[in-house]
């Protein structure tokens, strides 16, 4: 069973691609850096809850959907 951080990284990238957003576009919408988005998707960083909420809002999904 994948770790929660692994699920998050996969779901983040999947949702971003499903919405046809570049990392740059998502970073702009979530007010984060492109390099941080990249690190999240490559499982190099785990976001705090506030960042999880910002990303969910930018992707128009619930925060829990990024963790399922």
N, CA, C and O atoms as a DFTB+ gen file, in Angstrom:
272 C
 N C O
     1  1       0.850      -1.184       0.000
     2  2       0.000       0.000       0.000
     3  2       0.894       1.246       0.000
     4  3       1.776       1.375       0.850
     5  1       0.674       2.151      -0.937
     6  2       1.517       3.357      -1.007
     7  2       1.337       4.255       0.214
     8  3       0.254       4.333       0.795
     9  1       2.398       4.915       0.579
    10  2       2.347       5.870       1.682
    11  2       1.481       7.057       1.284
    12  3       1.291       7.331       0.099
    13  1       0.967       7.749       2.274
    14  2       0.103       8.900       2.038
    15  2       0.808       9.954       1.177
    16  3       0.192      10.538       0.285
    17  1       2.087      10.196       1.440
    18  2       2.844      11.176       0.652
    19  2       2.942      10.744      -0.810
    20  3       2.887      11.582      -1.711
    21  1       3.087       9.444      -1.045
    22  2       3.147       8.936      -2.420
    23  2       1.801       9.128      -3.125
    24  3       1.750       9.538      -4.285
    25  1       0.714       8.826      -2.410
    26  2      -0.620       9.016      -2.986
    27  2      -0.844      10.483      -3.331
    28  3      -1.375      10.809      -4.393
    29  1      -0.431      11.368      -2.417
    30  2      -0.596      12.793      -2.660
    31  2       0.133      13.206      -3.931
    32  3      -0.442      13.885      -4.782
    33  1       1.379      12.808      -4.066
    34  2       2.179      13.198      -5.228
    35  2       1.534      12.713      -6.530
    36  3       1.444      13.458      -7.506
    37  1       1.096      11.475      -6.526
    38  2       0.449      10.930      -7.727
    39  2      -0.855      11.652      -8.043
    40  3      -1.125      11.975      -9.200
    41  1      -1.662      11.905      -7.017
    42  2      -2.950      12.582      -7.226
    43  2      -2.762      14.028      -7.661
    44  3      -3.509      14.529      -8.501
    45  1      -1.775      14.696      -7.098
    46  2      -1.505      16.080      -7.480
    47  2      -1.179      16.168      -8.963
    48  3      -1.758      16.977      -9.688
    49  1      -0.258      15.341      -9.405
    50  2       0.140      15.371     -10.819
    51  2      -1.023      14.951     -11.714
    52  3      -1.255      15.552     -12.763
    53  1      -1.752      13.921     -11.297
    54  2      -2.884      13.442     -12.081
    55  2      -3.955      14.524     -12.243
    56  3      -4.452      14.746     -13.347
    57  1      -4.307      15.190     -11.156
    58  2      -5.305      16.261     -11.224
    59  2      -4.811      17.430     -12.076
    60  3      -5.577      18.011     -12.845
    61  1      -3.545      17.767     -11.938
    62  2      -2.977      18.866     -12.737
    63  2      -3.056      18.533     -14.227
    64  3      -3.468      19.366     -15.034
    65  1      -2.664      17.321     -14.580
    66  2      -2.689      16.918     -15.988
    67  2      -4.117      16.788     -16.509
    68  3      -4.397      17.122     -17.660
    69  1      -5.010      16.305     -15.665
    70  2      -6.416      16.164     -16.066
    71  2      -7.017      17.514     -16.427
    72  3      -7.872      17.612     -17.307
    73  1      -6.565      18.536     -15.747
    74  2      -7.057      19.893     -16.013
    75  2      -6.211      20.629     -17.058
    76  3      -6.415      21.812     -17.330
    77  1      -5.257      19.890     -17.633
    78  2      -4.381      20.444     -18.678
    79  2      -3.641      21.699     -18.208
    80  3      -3.500      22.669     -18.952
    81  1      -3.172      21.657     -16.956
    82  2      -2.403      22.762     -16.397
    83  2      -0.921      22.399     -16.396
    84  3      -0.545      21.267     -16.092
    85  1      -0.104      23.359     -16.734
    86  2       1.337      23.174     -16.573
    87  2       1.673      23.349     -15.102
    88  3       0.853      23.841     -14.327
    89  1       2.868      22.951     -14.722
    90  2       3.298      23.197     -13.349
    91  2       3.308      24.699     -13.074
    92  3       2.966      25.138     -11.976
    93  1       3.695      25.470     -14.062
    94  2       3.731      26.925     -13.907
    95  2       2.332      27.500     -13.668
    96  3       2.147      28.364     -12.812
    97  1       1.359      27.016     -14.429
    98  2      -0.018      27.507     -14.264
    99  2      -0.569      27.141     -12.890
   100  3      -1.221      27.957     -12.240
   101  1      -0.305      25.913     -12.450
   102  2      -0.763      25.516     -11.118
   103  2      -0.062      26.333     -10.041
   104  3      -0.691      26.755      -9.070
   105  1       1.215      26.551     -10.207
   106  2       1.975      27.339      -9.231
   107  2       1.394      28.747      -9.112
   108  3       1.263      29.279      -8.009
   109  1       1.054      29.331     -10.226
   110  2       0.470      30.672     -10.223
   111  2      -0.878      30.674      -9.505
   112  3      -1.138      31.540      -8.669
   113  1      -1.737      29.701      -9.834
   114  2      -3.062      29.632      -9.209
   115  2      -2.972      29.392      -7.706
   116  3      -3.779      29.919      -6.940
   117  1      -1.988      28.594      -7.284
   118  2      -1.853      28.245      -5.866
   119  2      -0.915      29.195      -5.122
   120  3      -0.723      29.074      -3.913
   121  1      -0.334      30.142      -5.864
   122  2       0.623      31.101      -5.282
   123  2       1.819      30.399      -4.643
   124  3       2.236      30.705      -3.526
   125  1       2.351      29.439      -5.412
   126  2       3.537      28.696      -5.006
   127  2       4.557      28.777      -6.125
   128  3       4.239      29.235      -7.223
   129  1       5.768      28.342      -5.864
   130  2       6.788      28.368      -6.912
   131  2       6.684      27.116      -7.780
   132  3       6.206      26.072      -7.337
   133  1       7.133      27.242      -9.007
   134  2       7.142      26.113      -9.931
   135  2       8.044      25.012      -9.387
   136  3       7.706      23.831      -9.470
   137  1       9.174      25.390      -8.837
   138  2      10.094      24.380      -8.314
   139  2       9.463      23.613      -7.151
   140  3       9.719      22.419      -6.995
   141  1       8.653      24.270      -6.341
   142  2       7.985      23.588      -5.231
   143  2       6.948      22.593      -5.755
   144  3       6.842      21.479      -5.242
   145  1       6.189      22.991      -6.770
   146  2       5.221      22.073      -7.386
   147  2       5.957      20.849      -7.912
   148  3       5.513      19.718      -7.715
   149  1       7.068      21.073      -8.572
   150  2       7.867      19.976      -9.103
   151  2       8.355      19.053      -7.992
   152  3       8.287      17.831      -8.123
   153  1       8.842      19.630      -6.909
   154  2       9.315      18.808      -5.782
   155  2       8.177      18.011      -5.159
   156  3       8.378      16.866      -4.752
   157  1       6.992      18.593      -5.078
   158  2       5.838      17.867      -4.542
   159  2       5.491      16.670      -5.424
   160  3       5.249      15.572      -4.924
   161  1       5.470      16.887      -6.722
   162  2       5.115      15.817      -7.648
   163  2       6.173      14.715      -7.691
   164  3       5.855      13.564      -7.991
   165  1       7.415      15.056      -7.395
   166  2       8.497      14.064      -7.393
   167  2       8.747      13.476      -6.005
   168  3       9.737      12.777      -5.787
   169  1       7.840      13.768      -5.069
   170  2       7.902      13.236      -3.705
   171  2       9.143      13.689      -2.942
   172  3       9.614      12.993      -2.042
   173  1       9.665      14.850      -3.304
   174  2      10.825      15.386      -2.594
   175  2      10.409      16.275      -1.432
   176  3      11.222      16.575      -0.558
   177  1       9.162      16.695      -1.414
   178  2       8.619      17.516      -0.329
   179  2       7.212      17.012      -0.007
   180  3       6.513      16.470      -0.864
   181  1       6.823      17.205       1.244
   182  2       5.464      16.912       1.694
   183  2       4.873      18.232       2.174
   184  3       5.469      18.903       3.016
   185  1       3.715      18.611       1.655
   186  2       3.179      19.934       1.977
   187  2       2.539      20.005       3.354
   188  3       1.978      19.020       3.833
   189  1       2.621      21.172       3.995
   190  2       1.827      21.378       5.202
   191  2       0.348      21.478       4.818
   192  3       0.018      21.643       3.643
   193  1      -0.524      21.379       5.794
   194  2      -1.966      21.389       5.521
   195  2      -2.423      22.649       4.800
   196  3      -3.288      22.574       3.927
   197  1      -1.869      23.794       5.141
   198  2      -2.268      25.034       4.469
   199  2      -1.962      24.976       2.977
   200  3      -2.752      25.448       2.160
   201  1      -0.830      24.405       2.625
   202  2      -0.457      24.277       1.214
   203  2      -1.359      23.270       0.528
   204  3      -1.754      23.477      -0.619
   205  1      -1.688      22.193       1.204
   206  2      -2.615      21.206       0.657
   207  2      -3.940      21.880       0.314
   208  3      -4.510      21.626      -0.747
   209  1      -4.427      22.730       1.199
   210  2      -5.673      23.457       0.942
   211  2      -5.539      24.395      -0.255
   212  3      -6.457      24.480      -1.072
   213  1      -4.429      25.090      -0.372
   214  2      -4.208      25.998      -1.508
   215  2      -4.198      25.236      -2.824
   216  3      -4.783      25.681      -3.812
   217  1      -3.535      24.093      -2.833
   218  2      -3.473      23.281      -4.048
   219  2      -4.850      22.733      -4.409
   220  3      -5.239      22.742      -5.576
   221  1      -5.579      22.262      -3.414
   222  2      -6.921      21.739      -3.674
   223  2      -7.821      22.827      -4.247
   224  3      -8.574      22.585      -5.190
   225  1      -7.740      24.011      -3.681
   226  2      -8.548      25.131      -4.174
   227  2      -8.160      25.480      -5.613
   228  3      -9.033      25.717      -6.448
   229  1      -6.877      25.512      -5.901
   230  2      -6.405      25.835      -7.251
   231  2      -6.853      24.789      -8.267
   232  3      -7.064      25.104      -9.439
   233  1      -6.997      23.547      -7.817
   234  2      -7.422      22.468      -8.712
   235  2      -8.932      22.233      -8.660
   236  3      -9.454      21.390      -9.390
   237  1      -9.629      22.968      -7.807
   238  2     -11.083      22.834      -7.642
   239  2     -11.477      21.421      -7.232
   240  3     -12.415      20.839      -7.777
   241  1     -10.740      20.876      -6.256
   242  2     -11.046      19.564      -5.688
   243  2     -11.025      19.683      -4.169
   244  3     -10.572      20.691      -3.626
   245  1     -11.505      18.675      -3.499
   246  2     -11.429      18.688      -2.036
   247  2     -10.012      18.281      -1.607
   248  3      -9.356      17.496      -2.292
   249  1      -9.555      18.807      -0.495
   250  2      -8.223      18.417      -0.024
   251  2      -8.083      16.906       0.177
   252  3      -7.027      16.331      -0.086
   253  1      -9.154      16.279       0.642
   254  2      -9.080      14.829       0.864
   255  2      -8.915      14.041      -0.440
   256  3      -8.334      12.956      -0.440
   257  1      -9.420      14.579      -1.537
   258  2      -9.278      13.872      -2.816
   259  2      -7.813      13.769      -3.245
   260  3      -7.445      12.865      -3.995
   261  1      -6.993      14.682      -2.778
   262  2      -5.565      14.615      -3.104
   263  2      -4.833      13.587      -2.247
   264  3      -3.676      13.257      -2.510
   265  1      -5.514      13.087      -1.225
   266  2      -4.878      12.112      -0.326
   267  2      -5.436      10.705      -0.476
   268  3      -4.900       9.766       0.114
   269  1      -6.492      10.541      -1.246
   270  2      -7.137       9.229      -1.383
   271  2      -6.398       8.311      -2.320
   272  3      -6.821       7.175      -2.534
